[in-house]
């Protein structure tokens, strides 16, 4: 069983990366605009990255600044199902 320690774990998250950002790959833009759930937040090089899990069980990282969060509703991830 996975254990993640983050205050945002399970929050609905919709990534909205800026067009043409060289820090993102094609997969980031493929999942942009889809709603997933935050699994954890990590800090790399002084920037926070959100690890977001989607319903198809794909995990994609986004800069936290590029993620729209919706803390309403039940918090869960696909690990909770």
PDB file of N, CA, C and O in Angstrom:
ATOM      1  N   UNK A   1       0.837  -1.178   0.000  1.00  0.00           N
ATOM      2  CA  UNK A   1       0.000   0.000   0.000  1.00  0.00           C
ATOM      3  C   UNK A   1       0.888   1.250   0.000  1.00  0.00           C
ATOM      4  O   UNK A   1       1.868   1.315   0.742  1.00  0.00           O
ATOM      5  N   UNK A   2       0.556   2.210  -0.807  1.00  0.00           N
ATOM      6  CA  UNK A   2       1.320   3.447  -0.888  1.00  0.00           C
ATOM      7  C   UNK A   2       0.914   4.397   0.232  1.00  0.00           C
ATOM      8  O   UNK A   2      -0.259   4.502   0.591  1.00  0.00           O
ATOM      9  N   UNK A   3       1.896   5.069   0.760  1.00  0.00           N
ATOM     10  CA  UNK A   3       1.655   6.100   1.762  1.00  0.00           C
ATOM     11  C   UNK A   3       2.317   7.376   1.251  1.00  0.00           C
ATOM     12  O   UNK A   3       3.518   7.403   0.980  1.00  0.00           O
ATOM     13  N   UNK A   4       1.540   8.400   1.127  1.00  0.00           N
ATOM     14  CA  UNK A   4       2.059   9.679   0.677  1.00  0.00           C
ATOM     15  C   UNK A   4       1.757  10.720   1.738  1.00  0.00           C
ATOM     16  O   UNK A   4       0.661  10.752   2.297  1.00  0.00           O
ATOM     17  N   UNK A   5       2.708  11.547   2.003  1.00  0.00           N
ATOM     18  CA  UNK A   5       2.529  12.592   2.999  1.00  0.00           C
ATOM     19  C   UNK A   5       2.552  13.942   2.298  1.00  0.00           C
ATOM     20  O   UNK A   5       3.612  14.523   2.066  1.00  0.00           O
ATOM     21  N   UNK A   6       1.397  14.415   1.977  1.00  0.00           N
ATOM     22  CA  UNK A   6       1.273  15.732   1.370  1.00  0.00           C
ATOM     23  C   UNK A   6      -0.103  16.284   1.708  1.00  0.00           C
ATOM     24  O   UNK A   6      -1.090  15.550   1.650  1.00  0.00           O
ATOM     25  N   UNK A   7      -0.187  17.548   2.055  1.00  0.00           N
ATOM     26  CA  UNK A   7      -1.497  18.114   2.395  1.00  0.00           C
ATOM     27  C   UNK A   7      -2.442  18.195   1.192  1.00  0.00           C
ATOM     28  O   UNK A   7      -3.644  18.378   1.380  1.00  0.00           O
ATOM     29  N   UNK A   8      -1.935  18.064  -0.029  1.00  0.00           N
ATOM     30  CA  UNK A   8      -2.791  18.133  -1.216  1.00  0.00           C
ATOM     31  C   UNK A   8      -3.178  16.753  -1.747  1.00  0.00           C
ATOM     32  O   UNK A   8      -3.871  16.665  -2.761  1.00  0.00           O
ATOM     33  N   UNK A   9      -2.753  15.689  -1.097  1.00  0.00           N
ATOM     34  CA  UNK A   9      -3.039  14.335  -1.597  1.00  0.00           C
ATOM     35  C   UNK A   9      -4.536  14.144  -1.806  1.00  0.00           C
ATOM     36  O   UNK A   9      -5.336  14.373  -0.899  1.00  0.00           O
ATOM     37  N   UNK A  10      -4.902  13.720  -3.014  1.00  0.00           N
ATOM     38  CA  UNK A  10      -6.287  13.419  -3.327  1.00  0.00           C
ATOM     39  C   UNK A  10      -7.109  14.584  -3.858  1.00  0.00           C
ATOM     40  O   UNK A  10      -8.254  14.396  -4.269  1.00  0.00           O
ATOM     41  N   UNK A  11      -6.542  15.784  -3.854  1.00  0.00           N
ATOM     42  CA  UNK A  11      -7.261  16.967  -4.335  1.00  0.00           C
ATOM     43  C   UNK A  11      -7.400  16.885  -5.859  1.00  0.00           C
ATOM     44  O   UNK A  11      -6.469  16.483  -6.556  1.00  0.00           O
ATOM     45  N   UNK A  12      -8.579  17.273  -6.366  1.00  0.00           N
ATOM     46  CA  UNK A  12      -8.766  17.344  -7.818  1.00  0.00           C
ATOM     47  C   UNK A  12      -7.810  18.375  -8.395  1.00  0.00           C
ATOM     48  O   UNK A  12      -7.631  19.457  -7.836  1.00  0.00           O
ATOM     49  N   UNK A  13      -7.193  18.021  -9.532  1.00  0.00           N
ATOM     50  CA  UNK A  13      -6.209  18.904 -10.136  1.00  0.00           C
ATOM     51  C   UNK A  13      -6.344  18.880 -11.654  1.00  0.00           C
ATOM     52  O   UNK A  13      -6.437  17.818 -12.269  1.00  0.00           O
ATOM     53  N   UNK A  14      -6.353  20.066 -12.241  1.00  0.00           N
ATOM     54  CA  UNK A  14      -6.421  20.194 -13.695  1.00  0.00           C
ATOM     55  C   UNK A  14      -5.195  20.982 -14.147  1.00  0.00           C
ATOM     56  O   UNK A  14      -5.087  22.180 -13.885  1.00  0.00           O
ATOM     57  N   UNK A  15      -4.268  20.298 -14.832  1.00  0.00           N
ATOM     58  CA  UNK A  15      -3.069  20.993 -15.289  1.00  0.00           C
ATOM     59  C   UNK A  15      -3.365  21.922 -16.459  1.00  0.00           C
ATOM     60  O   UNK A  15      -4.154  21.600 -17.347  1.00  0.00           O
ATOM     61  N   UNK A  16      -2.718  23.074 -16.439  1.00  0.00           N
ATOM     62  CA  UNK A  16      -2.870  24.062 -17.501  1.00  0.00           C
ATOM     63  C   UNK A  16      -1.489  24.643 -17.835  1.00  0.00           C
ATOM     64  O   UNK A  16      -1.216  25.811 -17.559  1.00  0.00           O
ATOM     65  N   UNK A  17      -0.614  23.804 -18.438  1.00  0.00           N
ATOM     66  CA  UNK A  17       0.730  24.298 -18.769  1.00  0.00           C
ATOM     67  C   UNK A  17       0.681  25.356 -19.867  1.00  0.00           C
ATOM     68  O   UNK A  17      -0.184  25.337 -20.742  1.00  0.00           O
ATOM     69  N   UNK A  18       1.626  26.268 -19.792  1.00  0.00           N
ATOM     70  CA  UNK A  18       1.717  27.328 -20.801  1.00  0.00           C
ATOM     71  C   UNK A  18       2.162  26.717 -22.136  1.00  0.00           C
ATOM     72  O   UNK A  18       3.042  25.857 -22.165  1.00  0.00           O
ATOM     73  N   UNK A  19       1.566  27.152 -23.210  1.00  0.00           N
ATOM     74  CA  UNK A  19       1.904  26.644 -24.545  1.00  0.00           C
ATOM     75  C   UNK A  19       3.375  26.883 -24.851  1.00  0.00           C
ATOM     76  O   UNK A  19       3.907  27.967 -24.611  1.00  0.00           O
ATOM     77  N   UNK A  20       4.018  25.861 -25.382  1.00  0.00           N
ATOM     78  CA  UNK A  20       5.400  25.982 -25.818  1.00  0.00           C
ATOM     79  C   UNK A  20       6.436  26.030 -24.713  1.00  0.00           C
ATOM     80  O   UNK A  20       7.590  26.369 -24.975  1.00  0.00           O
ATOM     81  N   UNK A  21       6.062  25.702 -23.490  1.00  0.00           N
ATOM     82  CA  UNK A  21       7.019  25.705 -22.376  1.00  0.00           C
ATOM     83  C   UNK A  21       8.023  24.564 -22.581  1.00  0.00           C
ATOM     84  O   UNK A  21       7.613  23.404 -22.621  1.00  0.00           O
ATOM     85  N   UNK A  22       9.318  24.854 -22.712  1.00  0.00           N
ATOM     86  CA  UNK A  22      10.312  23.812 -22.963  1.00  0.00           C
ATOM     87  C   UNK A  22      10.513  22.854 -21.787  1.00  0.00           C
ATOM     88  O   UNK A  22      11.177  21.829 -21.942  1.00  0.00           O
ATOM     89  N   UNK A  23       9.951  23.169 -20.610  1.00  0.00           N
ATOM     90  CA  UNK A  23      10.056  22.279 -19.455  1.00  0.00           C
ATOM     91  C   UNK A  23       9.060  21.124 -19.529  1.00  0.00           C
ATOM     92  O   UNK A  23       9.123  20.197 -18.722  1.00  0.00           O
ATOM     93  N   UNK A  24       8.143  21.177 -20.492  1.00  0.00           N
ATOM     94  CA  UNK A  24       7.135  20.131 -20.620  1.00  0.00           C
ATOM     95  C   UNK A  24       7.338  19.335 -21.903  1.00  0.00           C
ATOM     96  O   UNK A  24       7.829  19.848 -22.908  1.00  0.00           O
ATOM     97  N   UNK A  25       6.944  18.062 -21.838  1.00  0.00           N
ATOM     98  CA  UNK A  25       7.017  17.156 -22.987  1.00  0.00           C
ATOM     99  C   UNK A  25       5.617  16.967 -23.576  1.00  0.00           C
ATOM    100  O   UNK A  25       4.632  17.493 -23.058  1.00  0.00           O
ATOM    101  N   UNK A  26       5.554  16.212 -24.657  1.00  0.00           N
ATOM    102  CA  UNK A  26       4.273  15.974 -25.337  1.00  0.00           C
ATOM    103  C   UNK A  26       3.229  15.380 -24.391  1.00  0.00           C
ATOM    104  O   UNK A  26       2.054  15.736 -24.474  1.00  0.00           O
ATOM    105  N   UNK A  27       3.640  14.482 -23.496  1.00  0.00           N
ATOM    106  CA  UNK A  27       2.682  13.851 -22.582  1.00  0.00           C
ATOM    107  C   UNK A  27       2.034  14.886 -21.664  1.00  0.00           C
ATOM    108  O   UNK A  27       0.869  14.741 -21.293  1.00  0.00           O
ATOM    109  N   UNK A  28       2.781  15.930 -21.293  1.00  0.00           N
ATOM    110  CA  UNK A  28       2.206  16.977 -20.453  1.00  0.00           C
ATOM    111  C   UNK A  28       1.070  17.687 -21.170  1.00  0.00           C
ATOM    112  O   UNK A  28       0.035  17.983 -20.573  1.00  0.00           O
ATOM    113  N   UNK A  29       1.267  17.957 -22.442  1.00  0.00           N
ATOM    114  CA  UNK A  29       0.221  18.645 -23.214  1.00  0.00           C
ATOM    115  C   UNK A  29      -0.927  17.701 -23.555  1.00  0.00           C
ATOM    116  O   UNK A  29      -2.066  18.141 -23.711  1.00  0.00           O
ATOM    117  N   UNK A  30      -0.637  16.406 -23.671  1.00  0.00           N
ATOM    118  CA  UNK A  30      -1.695  15.417 -23.930  1.00  0.00           C
ATOM    119  C   UNK A  30      -2.693  15.369 -22.772  1.00  0.00           C
ATOM    120  O   UNK A  30      -3.894  15.214 -22.994  1.00  0.00           O
ATOM    121  N   UNK A  31      -2.199  15.501 -21.537  1.00  0.00           N
ATOM    122  CA  UNK A  31      -3.059  15.434 -20.355  1.00  0.00           C
ATOM    123  C   UNK A  31      -3.498  16.818 -19.859  1.00  0.00           C
ATOM    124  O   UNK A  31      -4.263  16.909 -18.899  1.00  0.00           O
ATOM    125  N   UNK A  32      -3.037  17.869 -20.485  1.00  0.00           N
ATOM    126  CA  UNK A  32      -3.431  19.228 -20.103  1.00  0.00           C
ATOM    127  C   UNK A  32      -4.940  19.391 -20.255  1.00  0.00           C
ATOM    128  O   UNK A  32      -5.528  18.967 -21.250  1.00  0.00           O
ATOM    129  N   UNK A  33      -5.549  20.006 -19.263  1.00  0.00           N
ATOM    130  CA  UNK A  33      -6.987  20.236 -19.292  1.00  0.00           C
ATOM    131  C   UNK A  33      -7.820  19.082 -18.761  1.00  0.00           C
ATOM    132  O   UNK A  33      -9.017  19.242 -18.527  1.00  0.00           O
ATOM    133  N   UNK A  34      -7.201  17.917 -18.567  1.00  0.00           N
ATOM    134  CA  UNK A  34      -7.912  16.774 -17.973  1.00  0.00           C
ATOM    135  C   UNK A  34      -7.824  16.888 -16.452  1.00  0.00           C
ATOM    136  O   UNK A  34      -6.837  17.391 -15.914  1.00  0.00           O
ATOM    137  N   UNK A  35      -8.849  16.423 -15.778  1.00  0.00           N
ATOM    138  CA  UNK A  35      -8.832  16.467 -14.322  1.00  0.00           C
ATOM    139  C   UNK A  35      -8.337  15.141 -13.766  1.00  0.00           C
ATOM    140  O   UNK A  35      -8.814  14.067 -14.133  1.00  0.00           O
ATOM    141  N   UNK A  36      -7.368  15.251 -12.874  1.00  0.00           N
ATOM    142  CA  UNK A  36      -6.825  14.090 -12.171  1.00  0.00           C
ATOM    143  C   UNK A  36      -6.825  14.382 -10.684  1.00  0.00           C
ATOM    144  O   UNK A  36      -7.588  15.219 -10.203  1.00  0.00           O
ATOM    145  N   UNK A  37      -5.965  13.687  -9.964  1.00  0.00           N
ATOM    146  CA  UNK A  37      -5.843  13.875  -8.510  1.00  0.00           C
ATOM    147  C   UNK A  37      -4.375  13.974  -8.141  1.00  0.00           C
ATOM    148  O   UNK A  37      -3.537  13.261  -8.693  1.00  0.00           O
ATOM    149  N   UNK A  38      -4.066  14.865  -7.201  1.00  0.00           N
ATOM    150  CA  UNK A  38      -2.700  15.005  -6.714  1.00  0.00           C
ATOM    151  C   UNK A  38      -2.342  13.774  -5.889  1.00  0.00           C
ATOM    152  O   UNK A  38      -3.082  13.390  -4.983  1.00  0.00           O
ATOM    153  N   UNK A  39      -1.204  13.157  -6.206  1.00  0.00           N
ATOM    154  CA  UNK A  39      -0.693  12.048  -5.401  1.00  0.00           C
ATOM    155  C   UNK A  39       0.309  12.566  -4.380  1.00  0.00           C
ATOM    156  O   UNK A  39       0.311  12.141  -3.225  1.00  0.00           O
ATOM    157  N   UNK A  40       1.154  13.481  -4.814  1.00  0.00           N
ATOM    158  CA  UNK A  40       2.099  14.110  -3.900  1.00  0.00           C
ATOM    159  C   UNK A  40       2.689  15.335  -4.572  1.00  0.00           C
ATOM    160  O   UNK A  40       2.540  15.538  -5.777  1.00  0.00           O
ATOM    161  N   UNK A  41       3.355  16.140  -3.777  1.00  0.00           N
ATOM    162  CA  UNK A  41       4.054  17.314  -4.285  1.00  0.00           C
ATOM    163  C   UNK A  41       5.518  17.158  -3.882  1.00  0.00           C
ATOM    164  O   UNK A  41       5.829  16.892  -2.721  1.00  0.00           O
ATOM    165  N   UNK A  42       6.407  17.325  -4.850  1.00  0.00           N
ATOM    166  CA  UNK A  42       7.841  17.222  -4.590  1.00  0.00           C
ATOM    167  C   UNK A  42       8.496  18.542  -4.973  1.00  0.00           C
ATOM    168  O   UNK A  42       7.980  19.291  -5.803  1.00  0.00           O
ATOM    169  N   UNK A  43       9.636  18.813  -4.356  1.00  0.00           N
ATOM    170  CA  UNK A  43      10.368  20.024  -4.701  1.00  0.00           C
ATOM    171  C   UNK A  43      11.667  19.637  -5.378  1.00  0.00           C
ATOM    172  O   UNK A  43      12.436  18.829  -4.857  1.00  0.00           O
ATOM    173  N   UNK A  44      11.904  20.216  -6.538  1.00  0.00           N
ATOM    174  CA  UNK A  44      13.125  19.964  -7.299  1.00  0.00           C
ATOM    175  C   UNK A  44      13.656  21.308  -7.770  1.00  0.00           C
ATOM    176  O   UNK A  44      12.941  22.075  -8.414  1.00  0.00           O
ATOM    177  N   UNK A  45      14.887  21.583  -7.452  1.00  0.00           N
ATOM    178  CA  UNK A  45      15.501  22.831  -7.874  1.00  0.00           C
ATOM    179  C   UNK A  45      14.763  24.055  -7.388  1.00  0.00           C
ATOM    180  O   UNK A  45      14.743  25.081  -8.068  1.00  0.00           O
ATOM    181  N   UNK A  46      14.153  23.960  -6.217  1.00  0.00           N
ATOM    182  CA  UNK A  46      13.442  25.094  -5.654  1.00  0.00           C
ATOM    183  C   UNK A  46      12.038  25.303  -6.196  1.00  0.00           C
ATOM    184  O   UNK A  46      11.365  26.262  -5.817  1.00  0.00           O
ATOM    185  N   UNK A  47      11.582  24.404  -7.090  1.00  0.00           N
ATOM    186  CA  UNK A  47      10.221  24.518  -7.651  1.00  0.00           C
ATOM    187  C   UNK A  47       9.400  23.318  -7.221  1.00  0.00           C
ATOM    188  O   UNK A  47       9.911  22.202  -7.132  1.00  0.00           O
ATOM    189  N   UNK A  48       8.133  23.553  -6.958  1.00  0.00           N
ATOM    190  CA  UNK A  48       7.223  22.477  -6.549  1.00  0.00           C
ATOM    191  C   UNK A  48       6.587  21.834  -7.777  1.00  0.00           C
ATOM    192  O   UNK A  48       6.063  22.516  -8.658  1.00  0.00           O
ATOM    193  N   UNK A  49       6.648  20.501  -7.814  1.00  0.00           N
ATOM    194  CA  UNK A  49       6.020  19.725  -8.875  1.00  0.00           C
ATOM    195  C   UNK A  49       4.907  18.885  -8.285  1.00  0.00           C
ATOM    196  O   UNK A  49       5.086  18.237  -7.254  1.00  0.00           O
ATOM    197  N   UNK A  50       3.760  18.896  -8.939  1.00  0.00           N
ATOM    198  CA  UNK A  50       2.629  18.062  -8.519  1.00  0.00           C
ATOM    199  C   UNK A  50       2.649  16.781  -9.333  1.00  0.00           C
ATOM    200  O   UNK A  50       2.687  16.812 -10.563  1.00  0.00           O
ATOM    201  N   UNK A  51       2.623  15.663  -8.639  1.00  0.00           N
ATOM    202  CA  UNK A  51       2.508  14.349  -9.273  1.00  0.00           C
ATOM    203  C   UNK A  51       1.012  14.070  -9.368  1.00  0.00           C
ATOM    204  O   UNK A  51       0.351  13.846  -8.354  1.00  0.00           O
ATOM    205  N   UNK A  52       0.478  14.086 -10.600  1.00  0.00           N
ATOM    206  CA  UNK A  52      -0.963  13.956 -10.796  1.00  0.00           C
ATOM    207  C   UNK A  52      -1.286  12.617 -11.439  1.00  0.00           C
ATOM    208  O   UNK A  52      -0.703  12.241 -12.455  1.00  0.00           O
ATOM    209  N   UNK A  53      -2.230  11.901 -10.826  1.00  0.00           N
ATOM    210  CA  UNK A  53      -2.715  10.628 -11.358  1.00  0.00           C
ATOM    211  C   UNK A  53      -4.055  10.835 -12.041  1.00  0.00           C
ATOM    212  O   UNK A  53      -4.935  11.525 -11.526  1.00  0.00           O
ATOM    213  N   UNK A  54      -4.195  10.221 -13.215  1.00  0.00           N
ATOM    214  CA  UNK A  54      -5.426  10.342 -13.990  1.00  0.00           C
ATOM    215  C   UNK A  54      -6.193   9.026 -13.967  1.00  0.00           C
ATOM    216  O   UNK A  54      -5.647   7.997 -13.568  1.00  0.00           O
ATOM    217  N   UNK A  55      -7.461   9.050 -14.394  1.00  0.00           N
ATOM    218  CA  UNK A  55      -8.324   7.871 -14.320  1.00  0.00           C
ATOM    219  C   UNK A  55      -7.778   6.661 -15.076  1.00  0.00           C
ATOM    220  O   UNK A  55      -8.097   5.523 -14.731  1.00  0.00           O
ATOM    221  N   UNK A  56      -6.956   6.896 -16.109  1.00  0.00           N
ATOM    222  CA  UNK A  56      -6.371   5.767 -16.848  1.00  0.00           C
ATOM    223  C   UNK A  56      -5.103   5.248 -16.165  1.00  0.00           C
ATOM    224  O   UNK A  56      -4.376   4.434 -16.734  1.00  0.00           O
ATOM    225  N   UNK A  57      -4.843   5.724 -14.946  1.00  0.00           N
ATOM    226  CA  UNK A  57      -3.724   5.338 -14.098  1.00  0.00           C
ATOM    227  C   UNK A  57      -2.383   5.901 -14.566  1.00  0.00           C
ATOM    228  O   UNK A  57      -1.331   5.471 -14.093  1.00  0.00           O
ATOM    229  N   UNK A  58      -2.415   6.835 -15.468  1.00  0.00           N
ATOM    230  CA  UNK A  58      -1.203   7.526 -15.924  1.00  0.00           C
ATOM    231  C   UNK A  58      -0.823   8.581 -14.890  1.00  0.00           C
ATOM    232  O   UNK A  58      -1.684   9.289 -14.368  1.00  0.00           O
ATOM    233  N   UNK A  59       0.458   8.678 -14.602  1.00  0.00           N
ATOM    234  CA  UNK A  59       0.992   9.677 -13.687  1.00  0.00           C
ATOM    235  C   UNK A  59       1.804  10.670 -14.506  1.00  0.00           C
ATOM    236  O   UNK A  59       2.655  10.273 -15.302  1.00  0.00           O
ATOM    237  N   UNK A  60       1.545  11.958 -14.313  1.00  0.00           N
ATOM    238  CA  UNK A  60       2.262  13.006 -15.038  1.00  0.00           C
ATOM    239  C   UNK A  60       2.604  14.117 -14.044  1.00  0.00           C
ATOM    240  O   UNK A  60       1.783  14.487 -13.204  1.00  0.00           O
ATOM    241  N   UNK A  61       3.819  14.639 -14.150  1.00  0.00           N
ATOM    242  CA  UNK A  61       4.264  15.728 -13.282  1.00  0.00           C
ATOM    243  C   UNK A  61       4.048  17.078 -13.953  1.00  0.00           C
ATOM    244  O   UNK A  61       4.267  17.230 -15.154  1.00  0.00           O
ATOM    245  N   UNK A  62       3.613  18.058 -13.157  1.00  0.00           N
ATOM    246  CA  UNK A  62       3.429  19.433 -13.610  1.00  0.00           C
ATOM    247  C   UNK A  62       3.952  20.376 -12.536  1.00  0.00           C
ATOM    248  O   UNK A  62       3.914  20.054 -11.348  1.00  0.00           O
ATOM    249  N   UNK A  63       4.438  21.539 -12.955  1.00  0.00           N
ATOM    250  CA  UNK A  63       4.773  22.554 -11.965  1.00  0.00           C
ATOM    251  C   UNK A  63       3.483  22.939 -11.243  1.00  0.00           C
ATOM    252  O   UNK A  63       2.455  23.172 -11.878  1.00  0.00           O
ATOM    253  N   UNK A  64       3.544  23.005  -9.937  1.00  0.00           N
ATOM    254  CA  UNK A  64       2.357  23.290  -9.129  1.00  0.00           C
ATOM    255  C   UNK A  64       1.715  24.618  -9.539  1.00  0.00           C
ATOM    256  O   UNK A  64       0.495  24.769  -9.461  1.00  0.00           O
ATOM    257  N   UNK A  65       2.519  25.562  -9.966  1.00  0.00           N
ATOM    258  CA  UNK A  65       1.987  26.861 -10.409  1.00  0.00           C
ATOM    259  C   UNK A  65       1.092  26.736 -11.645  1.00  0.00           C
ATOM    260  O   UNK A  65       0.282  27.623 -11.915  1.00  0.00           O
ATOM    261  N   UNK A  66       1.234  25.637 -12.396  1.00  0.00           N
ATOM    262  CA  UNK A  66       0.459  25.426 -13.628  1.00  0.00           C
ATOM    263  C   UNK A  66      -0.733  24.495 -13.422  1.00  0.00           C
ATOM    264  O   UNK A  66      -1.305  23.987 -14.387  1.00  0.00           O
ATOM    265  N   UNK A  67      -1.104  24.274 -12.160  1.00  0.00           N
ATOM    266  CA  UNK A  67      -2.191  23.346 -11.839  1.00  0.00           C
ATOM    267  C   UNK A  67      -3.320  24.092 -11.138  1.00  0.00           C
ATOM    268  O   UNK A  67      -3.100  24.825 -10.173  1.00  0.00           O
ATOM    269  N   UNK A  68      -4.528  23.888 -11.643  1.00  0.00           N
ATOM    270  CA  UNK A  68      -5.735  24.445 -11.014  1.00  0.00           C
ATOM    271  C   UNK A  68      -6.227  23.398 -10.019  1.00  0.00           C
ATOM    272  O   UNK A  68      -6.510  22.262 -10.400  1.00  0.00           O
ATOM    273  N   UNK A  69      -6.330  23.776  -8.749  1.00  0.00           N
ATOM    274  CA  UNK A  69      -6.737  22.839  -7.694  1.00  0.00           C
ATOM    275  C   UNK A  69      -8.181  23.075  -7.291  1.00  0.00           C
ATOM    276  O   UNK A  69      -8.643  24.215  -7.232  1.00  0.00           O
ATOM    277  N   UNK A  70      -8.894  21.983  -7.012  1.00  0.00           N
ATOM    278  CA  UNK A  70     -10.276  22.051  -6.538  1.00  0.00           C
ATOM    279  C   UNK A  70     -10.344  21.205  -5.271  1.00  0.00           C
ATOM    280  O   UNK A  70     -10.438  19.979  -5.334  1.00  0.00           O
ATOM    281  N   UNK A  71     -10.296  21.872  -4.128  1.00  0.00           N
ATOM    282  CA  UNK A  71     -10.264  21.160  -2.854  1.00  0.00           C
ATOM    283  C   UNK A  71     -11.646  20.771  -2.334  1.00  0.00           C
ATOM    284  O   UNK A  71     -11.765  20.220  -1.240  1.00  0.00           O
ATOM    285  N   UNK A  72     -12.692  21.055  -3.116  1.00  0.00           N
ATOM    286  CA  UNK A  72     -14.036  20.652  -2.693  1.00  0.00           C
ATOM    287  C   UNK A  72     -14.218  19.164  -2.988  1.00  0.00           C
ATOM    288  O   UNK A  72     -13.516  18.603  -3.830  1.00  0.00           O
ATOM    289  N   UNK A  73     -15.130  18.550  -2.316  1.00  0.00           N
ATOM    290  CA  UNK A  73     -15.431  17.143  -2.558  1.00  0.00           C
ATOM    291  C   UNK A  73     -14.501  16.193  -1.837  1.00  0.00           C
ATOM    292  O   UNK A  73     -13.623  16.610  -1.081  1.00  0.00           O
ATOM    293  N   UNK A  74     -14.705  14.915  -2.080  1.00  0.00           N
ATOM    294  CA  UNK A  74     -13.938  13.853  -1.439  1.00  0.00           C
ATOM    295  C   UNK A  74     -12.537  13.767  -2.017  1.00  0.00           C
ATOM    296  O   UNK A  74     -12.346  13.810  -3.232  1.00  0.00           O
ATOM    297  N   UNK A  75     -11.572  13.647  -1.136  1.00  0.00           N
ATOM    298  CA  UNK A  75     -10.196  13.453  -1.591  1.00  0.00           C
ATOM    299  C   UNK A  75      -9.955  11.968  -1.769  1.00  0.00           C
ATOM    300  O   UNK A  75     -10.291  11.161  -0.903  1.00  0.00           O
ATOM    301  N   UNK A  76      -9.361  11.613  -2.918  1.00  0.00           N
ATOM    302  CA  UNK A  76      -9.033  10.210  -3.180  1.00  0.00           C
ATOM    303  C   UNK A  76      -8.024  10.140  -4.311  1.00  0.00           C
ATOM    304  O   UNK A  76      -7.832  11.114  -5.040  1.00  0.00           O
ATOM    305  N   UNK A  77      -7.382   8.997  -4.458  1.00  0.00           N
ATOM    306  CA  UNK A  77      -6.552   8.703  -5.618  1.00  0.00           C
ATOM    307  C   UNK A  77      -6.920   7.314  -6.074  1.00  0.00           C
ATOM    308  O   UNK A  77      -7.694   6.636  -5.398  1.00  0.00           O
ATOM    309  N   UNK A  78      -6.390   6.861  -7.203  1.00  0.00           N
ATOM    310  CA  UNK A  78      -6.730   5.510  -7.648  1.00  0.00           C
ATOM    311  C   UNK A  78      -6.170   4.452  -6.711  1.00  0.00           C
ATOM    312  O   UNK A  78      -6.595   3.298  -6.781  1.00  0.00           O
ATOM    313  N   UNK A  79      -5.233   4.802  -5.837  1.00  0.00           N
ATOM    314  CA  UNK A  79      -4.741   3.865  -4.842  1.00  0.00           C
ATOM    315  C   UNK A  79      -5.794   3.587  -3.767  1.00  0.00           C
ATOM    316  O   UNK A  79      -5.742   2.557  -3.094  1.00  0.00           O
ATOM    317  N   UNK A  80      -6.746   4.506  -3.608  1.00  0.00           N
ATOM    318  CA  UNK A  80      -7.784   4.374  -2.591  1.00  0.00           C
ATOM    319  C   UNK A  80      -8.957   3.500  -3.049  1.00  0.00           C
ATOM    320  O   UNK A  80      -9.799   3.110  -2.239  1.00  0.00           O
ATOM    321  N   UNK A  81      -9.007   3.200  -4.330  1.00  0.00           N
ATOM    322  CA  UNK A  81     -10.155   2.438  -4.867  1.00  0.00           C
ATOM    323  C   UNK A  81      -9.995   0.958  -4.672  1.00  0.00           C
ATOM    324  O   UNK A  81     -10.869   0.185  -5.066  1.00  0.00           O
TER     325      UNK A  81
END
